[in-house]
Amino acid sequence: MIKLFLSVTFATALMGLVAYGQTSTSSTTTATGATETTTTTTESFGTVTDFTPGQTLVLKTEAGEPMHYKFGKTVTYMTADGRVIDASKVRKDSKVRVHYIKNGDDMVVDKVIVTERD
């Protein structure tokens, strides 16, 4: 009985860690005349380890190596409940969800959602 309880406890904890470091992806294909453009947007979750507003963000995820992001021309900063906030509210150790578009080798951020601050 104790083994079953410990197995369930560890499995639940592991699922939480894996879910926190996951990314989600969606793609939109737009046809204009003879050309077709596919835009892929992705969200990633983690903890801010380095942040320079308007330039770069480094995010520590549970899935592996730190992720390095660049900022697009317009970036929206918001809370989990949808309120727009100033970039100064994002700090080291903030838990965030980052919405970005892959552009070549760069991951270009257009939205940072602060889910929790330590």
Residue, then its C-alpha position, 0 to 999 in steps of 0.5 A: m500500500i505504501k509503495l502504491f502511495l509513493s508511486v502515485t505521489f512521485a508520478t504526480a510530481l513528475m507530471g507537474l514538472v514536465a508540464y511546467g517546461q512544455t511548449s505549445t505550438s500553433s500554425t496559421t497558413t495564409a494564402t495570398g495569390a500564388t504564395e502561401t505563408t505559414t506562421t508558427t507561434t509557440e508558447s513556452f513556460g519557465t522562470v526568468t533568469d535574465f531580462t533586458p526589456g526590449q532586447t532579450l529574455v533568458l528563460k529556465t525551463e524544466a525541459g532542459e537548457p535555458m532558452h534565449y529569446k529576442f524581442g520583436k518591435t512590439v511586445t505586450y507584457m501582461t498578468a495571468d488575468g489579462r491586465v497589461i503591465d509595464a515591462s519593469k514588472v518582469r523580474k528575475d525569478s518571475k514565472v512567465r509564459v512567453h509567446y514567440i514566433k520562430n524567425g530563422d534561428d531566432m525566437v522573437v517574443d511578442k507577448v510575456i505573461v507573468t504567471e507568478r512572481d517570487 
